[in-house]
Amino acid sequence: MKKIVFLLLGAIMSAALSAQVLEENESALVYYSPKTSVTLDFTYTVETQVRGQFAEYAESMLDIHDAVKETSTRYEIKDVRIGTATSADYTRPHKVKTDAGFPVLLTINDRGLLTGYNVPLLEKKAPFNSHEKDRKVQPKDATLQAPPYPEEVLKAATPEAQAFEVAKQIFHLRETRMYLINGEVEHAPADGKAMELVLDELNRQEQALIQLFVGEKKTRREHKTIRVEPTNNGQLLFFSDENGFTNGDNIDADTIEVRMFCKQQTRKPAVVEEKKGKKKGENELTQIEYNIPGSCQVSVLYKNHSLADRTVQVAQLGIDVALPKSMFTGAELPKIIFSDKTGNIVSISK
């Protein structure tokens, strides 16, 4: 025999919440309608440029024309994903008395949301996070670490003299690499693998020294999720090219406009009419109610351009519809799955 999961919400929620619907000595299962929030998951890049120690000598000593002249950080929005997040709406409680006249086989999750009738509580898998890879490979903020200097650099009296000695070291490394490749050294590496390791080390040392002239540029991807409540008033957010997400007090910030057009659900359930030949009470409604959600069209605009546009279902803009008792009569009870996001019926089967 299949085991059905029962959760008496009075034991899960606080007594204060249950008291909204439960009377003294009353035996009932309590659940809540879901409540929807709109989530905006922004992806943006952070480009950091770090000026090299000898940047002013990059052109004259190494003929490098694109050296970083000034340390700076720049933020840029790439895209935004519009989604939803669900919580329990404690202003919309529902109780189903245990003496309702039929088996009260409700399945309620740990947030107090109705998920099914005559079905087990399904284990929910953690949602796939498409940004997890970005988070794992994030580089640290760009900083330049000077390699160990030769003695000549340390003895140089001025920054210009130091730069000159570092430039000499770069040319020396290049010359050594050329001799190795042409086989013009007396004690060459014994085999190809050893030669490869030596050349890689020469390249690494050269690039570390060149960075002291050209500086360093790094770009990483960041994500920020902002939750907003569905309302026709919309919301304003602020993003600065120099500081990223900020508040409205930052004078260099641009406006991110979140526009919403929300519609309350007005569709009423069909009227249950008494028909001839029907037994008394057969068309009676139960205390099990599902939710028909409303909707919001959400648009995100930044610098007069549309970043995203999507219509989402909003549970709290919906209406409650009671199921008829006739569904729960007979030898075989229905299996009903409810959406814990909207409160609507997902499927009915026997």
C-alpha positions in Angstrom: 0.0 0.0 0.0 1.4 3.4 -1.0 2.3 5.6 1.8 0.8 9.1 1.7 2.7 12.0 3.3 0.7 14.1 5.8 2.0 17.3 7.2 0.0 19.0 9.9 1.0 22.6 9.4 -0.1 23.6 12.8 2.9 21.7 14.1 5.2 23.3 11.5 4.1 26.9 11.6 3.9 29.0 14.8 0.8 28.9 16.9 0.2 32.6 16.0 -0.1 31.8 12.3 -2.3 28.8 12.8 -4.6 30.8 15.0 -5.6 32.8 12.0 -7.8 29.9 10.8 -7.9 27.3 13.6 -10.5 27.5 16.3 -10.0 25.9 19.7 -10.1 22.1 19.7 -10.5 22.2 15.9 -8.7 19.4 13.9 -7.7 20.6 10.5 -4.8 20.7 8.0 -3.6 24.2 7.2 -1.7 25.3 4.1 -1.0 28.7 2.5 -1.3 30.1 -1.0 2.1 30.8 -2.7 3.4 34.4 -3.1 5.5 35.4 -6.1 8.4 37.8 -6.3 10.1 38.8 -9.5 13.9 38.1 -9.6 16.3 39.9 -11.9 19.5 38.0 -12.3 22.1 40.5 -13.8 25.3 39.4 -15.5 28.0 42.1 -15.7 31.7 42.3 -16.3 34.3 44.0 -14.2 37.4 45.1 -16.2 40.4 46.1 -14.1 43.4 47.8 -15.5 46.5 48.2 -13.4 49.3 50.7 -14.4 52.7 49.2 -14.6 55.6 50.5 -12.4 57.5 51.6 -15.5 54.6 52.6 -17.7 56.0 56.0 -18.7 59.1 54.2 -20.2 57.2 51.5 -22.1 57.3 53.4 -25.5 60.9 54.7 -25.3 62.6 51.6 -24.0 60.5 48.7 -25.5 58.5 50.4 -28.3 55.3 49.4 -26.6 52.4 51.9 -27.4 49.4 50.3 -25.6 50.6 50.3 -22.0 48.1 51.0 -19.3 48.4 54.7 -18.4 46.1 54.7 -15.3 44.8 52.2 -12.9 41.0 51.9 -13.3 38.0 49.6 -13.0 35.0 49.6 -15.3 31.7 47.8 -15.0 29.4 46.8 -17.8 26.0 45.1 -17.8 25.8 42.2 -20.3 22.3 40.8 -19.8 19.6 40.1 -17.3 17.3 37.1 -16.7 13.8 37.6 -15.4 12.6 34.8 -13.1 10.4 34.3 -10.1 10.9 33.2 -6.4 8.2 31.7 -4.3 7.3 32.0 -0.6 4.2 31.3 1.5 1.6 34.0 1.6 0.5 34.1 5.2 -2.3 36.5 4.4 -4.0 33.7 2.4 -4.3 30.6 4.8 -6.6 27.6 4.0 -7.8 25.0 6.4 -9.2 21.6 5.5 -11.1 19.9 8.4 -10.1 16.3 9.0 -13.8 15.5 9.3 -14.6 16.8 5.8 -16.5 13.6 4.9 -13.7 12.2 2.6 -10.0 11.2 3.1 -8.0 14.4 3.6 -4.8 13.2 2.0 -3.1 16.5 1.5 0.6 16.8 0.8 2.1 20.0 2.1 5.8 20.9 1.9 8.0 22.4 4.6 7.1 26.0 3.5 3.4 25.3 4.1 2.5 25.1 0.4 0.0 22.6 -1.0 1.8 20.3 -3.5 -0.6 17.4 -3.9 -3.6 15.2 -2.9 -3.1 11.4 -2.6 0.5 11.7 -3.8 3.8 11.5 -2.0 5.9 14.5 -1.2 8.4 14.8 -4.0 12.0 15.5 -3.3 13.0 18.7 -4.9 16.4 18.8 -6.6 18.5 21.9 -6.3 18.0 24.1 -9.3 20.8 24.1 -11.9 22.8 27.3 -11.5 24.2 28.3 -14.9 26.5 30.8 -13.2 28.3 28.4 -11.0 31.1 27.9 -13.5 31.7 31.6 -13.6 31.9 31.8 -9.8 34.5 28.9 -9.7 36.9 30.5 -12.1 36.7 34.1 -10.9 40.1 35.8 -11.0 41.2 37.9 -8.1 41.4 41.6 -8.4 44.3 42.6 -10.7 47.5 43.3 -8.9 51.0 43.4 -10.2 53.6 41.4 -8.4 57.2 42.4 -9.3 59.5 39.4 -9.9 62.8 39.2 -8.1 65.1 42.0 -9.5 68.6 41.4 -10.7 71.3 43.2 -8.6 71.7 45.9 -11.2 68.1 46.9 -10.9 68.3 47.1 -7.1 71.4 49.3 -7.3 69.8 51.8 -9.8 69.4 55.2 -8.2 66.3 56.4 -10.1 63.1 54.9 -11.5 64.4 55.6 -15.1 67.6 53.7 -14.3 65.7 50.8 -12.8 63.5 50.7 -15.9 66.6 50.7 -18.1 68.1 47.7 -16.2 64.8 45.8 -16.4 64.6 46.4 -20.2 68.2 45.1 -20.5 67.1 41.9 -18.6 64.2 41.5 -21.1 66.5 41.7 -24.0 68.9 39.3 -22.3 66.1 36.7 -21.9 65.2 37.1 -25.5 68.8 36.6 -26.6 69.1 33.5 -24.4 66.0 32.0 -25.9 67.3 32.6 -29.5 70.6 30.9 -28.7 68.8 27.9 -27.3 66.5 27.6 -30.3 69.5 27.9 -32.7 71.6 25.4 -30.7 74.3 28.0 -30.0 74.7 27.3 -26.3 77.4 25.1 -24.8 75.2 23.2 -22.4 71.9 22.8 -24.1 69.0 20.8 -22.5 69.4 17.0 -23.0 66.0 16.4 -24.7 63.0 18.0 -26.2 60.9 18.0 -23.0 63.7 19.6 -21.0 64.1 22.2 -23.8 60.4 23.0 -23.6 60.5 23.5 -19.9 63.4 25.9 -20.1 61.8 27.9 -22.9 58.5 28.1 -20.9 60.4 29.5 -17.9 62.2 32.1 -20.1 58.9 33.2 -21.5 57.3 33.4 -18.0 60.1 35.6 -16.7 60.0 37.8 -19.8 56.2 38.4 -19.5 56.5 39.2 -15.8 59.1 41.8 -16.6 57.1 43.2 -19.5 54.1 43.6 -17.3 56.1 46.2 -15.3 55.9 48.3 -18.4 52.6 47.5 -20.0 50.6 47.0 -16.8 47.8 44.4 -16.5 44.2 44.0 -17.8 41.8 41.5 -16.3 38.1 40.9 -16.9 35.8 38.8 -14.7 32.1 38.1 -14.8 29.9 38.9 -11.8 26.2 38.2 -11.1 23.8 40.0 -8.9 20.2 38.9 -8.2 17.7 41.5 -7.2 14.2 40.6 -5.9 11.3 43.0 -6.6 7.6 42.8 -5.7 5.1 42.7 -8.6 3.5 46.1 -8.8 2.4 48.4 -11.6 4.6 51.1 -10.0 7.7 49.3 -11.2 11.1 50.0 -9.7 14.2 52.0 -10.4 17.7 50.5 -9.9 21.1 52.3 -10.4 24.2 51.1 -12.1 27.5 53.0 -12.6 30.2 52.3 -15.1 32.8 53.1 -12.4 31.1 51.5 -9.3 28.6 48.9 -10.5 25.3 48.6 -8.7 24.8 51.6 -6.4 22.1 53.8 -5.0 20.5 56.9 -6.4 22.9 59.2 -4.6 25.7 58.3 -7.0 25.7 61.1 -9.6 27.5 59.1 -12.3 25.0 56.2 -12.1 22.6 55.4 -14.9 19.0 54.3 -14.3 17.8 50.7 -14.7 14.0 50.9 -15.2 12.0 47.9 -14.2 8.5 48.3 -15.8 5.6 46.1 -14.8 2.1 45.7 -16.2 0.2 43.5 -13.7 -3.2 41.9 -14.3 -5.4 40.5 -11.5 -7.0 37.2 -12.4 -10.8 37.8 -12.8 -11.9 34.5 -14.3 -14.5 33.0 -12.0 -15.0 29.3 -11.5 -18.0 27.8 -13.3 -21.2 27.8 -11.2 -22.2 24.4 -9.9 -25.8 23.9 -10.7 -28.1 21.3 -9.1 -29.3 18.8 -11.6 -32.2 16.4 -11.5 -31.3 13.0 -10.3 -28.3 14.2 -8.3 -28.2 13.2 -4.7 -28.3 15.9 -2.1 -24.9 17.4 -1.4 -23.3 15.8 -4.5 -22.4 19.2 -5.9 -21.0 20.5 -2.6 -17.6 22.2 -2.7 -14.7 21.1 -0.5 -12.3 23.2 1.5 -9.5 22.2 -0.8 -8.8 25.2 -3.0 -6.4 25.8 -5.8 -5.2 29.1 -7.2 -5.6 30.5 -10.7 -2.7 33.0 -10.8 -2.6 36.5 -12.3 0.3 37.8 -14.4 2.8 40.6 -14.8 4.6 41.7 -17.9 8.1 42.7 -16.8 10.4 44.8 -18.9 14.0 45.9 -18.0 15.4 49.0 -19.7 18.9 50.4 -19.4 20.3 53.4 -21.2 17.1 53.5 -23.4 17.6 50.0 -24.5 15.6 46.9 -23.6 17.6 44.3 -21.7 14.8 41.7 -21.2 11.0 41.3 -21.4 9.0 38.5 -20.0 5.5 37.7 -18.7 5.4 35.8 -15.4 2.6 34.2 -13.4 2.0 35.9 -10.1 0.2 33.8 -7.5 -1.0 36.6 -5.2 -2.9 38.2 -8.1 -5.0 35.1 -8.5 -8.3 33.8 -7.2 -9.0 30.7 -5.1 -11.2 28.0 -6.6 -12.7 25.2 -4.5 -12.7 21.6 -5.7 -16.1 19.8 -5.7 -16.6 17.0 -3.2 -17.8 14.8 -6.1 -14.1 14.4 -7.2 -13.4 12.5 -3.9 -16.2 10.0 -4.0 -16.0 6.5 -5.3 -13.7 3.5 -4.9 -10.6 5.2 -6.4 -9.5 8.6 -5.2 -7.9 11.1 -7.6 -4.2 11.9 -7.6 -3.8 15.6 -7.9 -0.5 17.5 -8.2 -0.5 21.2 -7.4 2.2 23.7 -8.4 4.0 25.1 -5.3 4.9 28.2 -7.4 1.5 29.3 -8.5 -1.0 27.1 -6.5 -2.6 25.9 -9.7 -3.4 22.3 -10.7 -0.6 20.6 -12.6 -2.3 17.3 -13.3 -5.2 15.1 -12.2 -5.2 11.3 -12.6 -6.6 8.1 -11.1 
